[in-house]
Structures are given as C-alpha cells and as structure tokens.
Amino acid sequence: MAHAYKGTAMASYYRREVYAAIKLGEYALAVAERTTNWELINKCRYDLGEYYLTLGDYPQAFDHLFQCLDDLHRTPHLMEVEAGTHHKLALLFRYRRQYADAIGSHHLSLDLLRRCGHWPLLMEALRGLVYCYLALDQPDEALPYLEQLEHLLGEHPNDQVAASLLTDWAYYHQRTGDLRQSMAFCTRAMAPGLPGQDENVLSTASVIAGENALSLGRYDEAQLFANLAMQYALESRQSALMNRAAALRRKLYERGQARP
C-alpha cells in the first residue's frame, strides 16, 4: 500500500498538483513507518521534503529532509538519496539566504554525486555553488565553477543544464557590472525553441533582464520583464523565483515607475 501511495504522490507532483502529492506522500510515509522497511521510509521522507520545498513550506521540508539524512545510516546503499538530500537542503538554505550553509551542503552532495556518476544532478550542484557565490557578490569565486560546468557539458551534454547555464552567465555578468553581456545571455536564454528551455529558465532570464533594465533606467522594459518573470514563476510554482520577481516589481513601485 505504501508503494502505491508513493507512486500516486509522485504522479501528482509531476502533474504539478503539489497539495495532492503531499497528502498522498503523508499517507505513504504513515504506512511505511508501520514496517521496518527503512529504504521505503527514507525515500518517502525524501519525496515529502521535495514536495514541501516546492510548496515553499521550508520548516516542513527541513524536518523531512533532516530526518531522512539522520536515518540514512540504516540504508548506506542509498547513496543517490543521500546526495539528493544534501542537494535539497542546499536549495532550502539558499531560499533562506543562508548561503554559507548552502555552500557546505552543495559540497557534500558533490562528493557523493561524483562517486555515483550522477552527472545531471552534479552539474546542478555546481550551479548551486555559482548561485551562492553570486548572491554573496563574489563573482571571482563563482567563475571556476562556471568553467567546470562548461567543461562537464562538453563531456556530458544536457540541454536543460545548458539552457540554465545561460542564465548563470547572465547573473555572473550582472554581478561584474557588464550589463550588456548579461542582457545578451538573457536574450539567448529566452530565444524561442531553445533546447532545454522551461519556465524556470524563462523566469530567471526575465528577472535578470528586468533588473538590468531597472539599473539602466529603462523602466518600461523593466516592467515588461518583471511581469514576464512573475508569469513564468507562477507557472513553474517556484517560490524563490516568485519572490525575486516580486522584489523587482517592488523596486519599480518604490521608484514610482510601476504600471498597472
């Protein structure tokens, strides 16, 4: 029964029915906890941590992920689950702007992911380190990880990572003050038909372009990008992107440039 609930919860999550996924995931965990199947218990907790993280309920996400991590000594063969748990905790710390903690968690996940040979998630962990250092306004620290990503993409092509990397370069150039280059990368990331492009890529590129336009005093352009960023963020149900788009709108409002 726990396996059935777990599978149905995952299907709901992929359909972006997060509340349904959480309810079914809680059922799965409750049933699993009545057994001694620690592999199933830990996987249920990991799934719930991801669902709550997507929802933006960080305390609940932390509780499930930390409990999963605490019990993984019972299932040492679940190396990918351990790596994924560290990665999800890093995301949570990033959303809370606890960047030092996020950097530590990303490094822990990197070590495990290299041993697993899980290249797509390893590249996402590298992207996480890039984001943390750029958020701390330390582009020189971020650059080596960007270069590692370019190298790894040559060895392990991945359209989704490649599309996302365009937004990372856009953010990097924004932080170095080269807004022209930043806008060029945003334009590439938003190009129609770009392989690997999704709502996350479009929202991130839009919000960076909007921030650049705001810095350049191009307020109508900034407003357009802010609206696009919020639309794509809502479609992707990523609370962190919604917050960043809302912050851009707030800055426009504070400057008296917001439009209905």
C-alpha positions in Angstrom: 0.0 0.0 0.0 2.8 2.4 0.8 4.4 1.9 -2.6 1.0 2.6 -4.3 0.6 5.9 -2.3 4.2 6.9 -3.0 3.8 6.3 -6.8 0.5 8.1 -6.9 2.0 11.0 -5.0 4.9 11.3 -7.4 2.5 11.2 -10.4 0.5 14.1 -8.8 3.7 16.0 -8.2 4.7 15.6 -11.9 1.3 17.0 -12.8 2.1 20.0 -10.5 -0.6 19.0 -8.1 1.6 19.7 -5.1 -1.1 19.6 -2.4 -2.3 16.2 -3.6 1.2 15.0 -3.7 1.8 16.0 -0.1 -1.4 14.4 1.1 -0.6 11.1 -0.7 3.0 11.3 0.4 2.0 11.6 4.0 -0.2 8.5 3.6 2.7 6.7 2.1 5.0 7.6 5.0 2.5 6.7 7.6 2.0 3.2 6.1 5.8 2.8 5.6 6.5 3.7 9.2 4.4 0.8 10.4 7.0 -1.5 8.8 10.8 -1.9 9.2 11.4 -1.1 5.5 13.9 1.8 6.1 14.6 2.1 2.4 11.0 2.9 1.7 10.7 5.1 4.8 13.7 7.2 3.8 12.5 7.5 0.2 9.1 8.7 1.4 10.7 11.3 3.6 12.9 12.5 0.8 9.9 12.8 -1.5 7.9 14.8 1.1 10.9 17.1 1.6 10.9 17.8 -2.1 7.2 18.5 -2.2 7.2 20.8 0.7 10.3 22.6 -0.7 8.5 23.2 -3.9 5.4 24.5 -2.0 7.6 26.9 -0.1 6.9 25.3 3.4 10.6 25.4 4.4 10.2 24.2 8.1 8.3 21.1 7.0 10.8 20.5 4.1 13.7 20.8 6.6 12.1 18.4 9.1 11.6 15.7 6.5 14.9 16.1 4.8 16.9 16.3 8.0 15.1 13.2 9.4 15.8 11.4 6.2 19.5 12.3 6.5 19.6 11.3 10.1 18.2 7.8 9.3 20.3 7.1 6.1 22.9 5.2 8.2 20.3 2.4 8.2 20.5 2.3 4.4 24.1 3.1 3.3 23.4 1.7 -0.2 21.1 4.7 -0.9 24.0 7.0 -1.9 21.9 8.8 -4.5 19.2 9.5 -2.0 21.9 10.9 0.5 23.3 13.1 -2.3 19.9 14.3 -3.3 19.0 15.1 0.4 22.1 17.2 0.8 21.2 18.9 -2.5 17.7 19.7 -1.4 18.9 21.0 1.9 21.3 23.3 0.0 18.3 24.6 -2.0 16.4 25.2 1.2 19.3 27.1 2.7 19.6 29.2 -0.5 15.9 30.1 -0.3 16.5 31.2 3.3 19.6 33.1 2.2 21.8 31.0 4.4 24.5 30.9 1.8 27.3 29.6 3.9 25.2 26.6 4.9 24.1 26.1 1.3 27.7 26.1 0.1 28.5 23.4 2.6 25.6 21.2 1.6 26.4 21.6 -2.1 29.9 20.4 -1.5 28.7 17.4 0.5 26.3 16.5 -2.4 29.1 17.0 -5.0 31.4 14.4 -3.3 28.6 11.8 -3.3 27.4 12.6 -6.8 30.9 12.2 -8.3 31.0 8.7 -6.7 27.5 7.9 -8.1 28.4 9.3 -11.6 25.1 11.2 -11.5 26.2 14.0 -13.9 23.0 16.0 -14.3 22.5 16.5 -10.6 26.2 17.1 -10.1 26.0 19.9 -12.6 23.0 21.3 -10.7 25.1 21.2 -7.5 27.8 23.2 -9.3 25.2 25.7 -10.5 24.1 26.0 -6.9 27.6 27.0 -5.8 27.7 29.5 -8.6 24.4 31.0 -7.4 25.6 31.2 -3.8 28.8 33.0 -4.6 27.0 35.4 -7.0 24.3 36.1 -4.3 27.2 36.9 -1.9 28.6 39.2 -4.7 31.7 37.1 -5.1 31.9 36.6 -8.9 35.5 35.6 -8.8 34.6 32.7 -6.5 31.8 31.7 -8.9 33.9 31.7 -12.1 35.8 28.4 -11.6 32.5 26.6 -11.1 31.1 28.1 -14.3 34.2 27.0 -16.1 33.8 23.5 -14.7 30.2 23.4 -15.9 31.2 24.3 -19.4 33.8 21.5 -19.4 31.4 18.9 -18.0 28.7 19.9 -20.5 31.2 19.1 -23.3 31.6 15.6 -21.8 28.0 15.0 -20.7 25.7 17.1 -22.9 22.4 18.1 -21.2 20.0 20.5 -22.8 18.3 21.6 -19.6 21.6 22.3 -17.8 22.9 24.1 -20.9 19.9 26.4 -21.1 20.1 27.1 -17.3 23.8 27.9 -17.6 22.9 30.8 -19.9 21.1 32.4 -17.0 24.0 31.7 -14.7 26.3 33.5 -17.1 23.8 36.4 -17.3 23.8 36.6 -13.5 27.6 36.5 -13.4 28.0 39.3 -15.9 25.4 41.3 -14.0 27.5 40.9 -10.8 30.6 42.0 -12.6 28.8 45.1 -13.9 28.8 44.1 -17.6 25.1 44.6 -18.2 25.5 44.4 -22.0 26.9 40.9 -21.8 24.3 40.0 -19.2 21.4 41.1 -21.4 23.0 39.1 -24.3 22.9 35.9 -22.3 19.3 36.7 -21.2 18.3 37.1 -24.8 19.9 33.7 -25.7 18.1 32.0 -22.8 14.7 33.4 -23.9 15.1 32.5 -27.6 12.1 30.6 -28.8 12.7 26.9 -29.3 15.9 26.8 -27.2 16.5 23.1 -26.3 16.1 22.5 -22.6 14.2 25.8 -22.0 11.5 25.7 -19.4 9.6 28.1 -17.1 12.5 28.2 -14.6 14.9 29.3 -17.3 12.4 31.9 -18.8 11.6 33.3 -15.3 15.2 33.6 -14.3 16.3 35.2 -17.6 13.3 37.6 -17.4 14.0 38.7 -13.9 17.7 39.3 -14.6 16.9 41.2 -17.7 14.4 43.3 -15.7 17.0 44.0 -13.0 19.4 45.1 -15.7 16.8 47.3 -17.4 16.0 48.9 -14.0 19.7 49.7 -13.4 19.8 51.3 -16.8 16.7 53.4 -16.2 14.7 51.6 -18.8 11.6 51.4 -16.7 9.0 50.3 -19.3 11.3 47.4 -20.3 11.9 46.5 -16.6 8.1 46.4 -16.0 7.6 44.1 -19.0 10.3 41.7 -17.8 9.0 41.8 -14.2 5.6 40.8 -15.5 7.0 38.0 -17.6 9.2 36.8 -14.7 6.2 36.6 -12.4 4.1 34.8 -15.0 6.7 32.1 -15.6 7.5 31.8 -11.9 3.8 31.1 -11.2 3.7 28.5 -13.9 6.8 26.8 -12.5 5.5 27.1 -8.9 9.0 28.2 -7.7 8.6 30.4 -4.7 12.1 31.7 -4.9 11.6 33.0 -8.4 8.2 34.5 -7.4 10.0 36.3 -4.6 12.7 37.7 -6.9 10.1 38.8 -9.5 8.1 40.5 -6.7 11.2 42.2 -5.4 11.7 43.7 -8.9 8.1 44.9 -9.0 8.6 46.5 -5.6 11.7 48.3 -6.7 9.8 49.7 -9.7 6.9 50.8 -7.4 9.4 52.5 -5.0 10.8 54.5 -7.9 7.3 55.5 -8.9 7.6 53.6 -12.2 5.2 50.7 -11.6 2.4 50.3 -14.2 -1.0 48.6 -13.8 
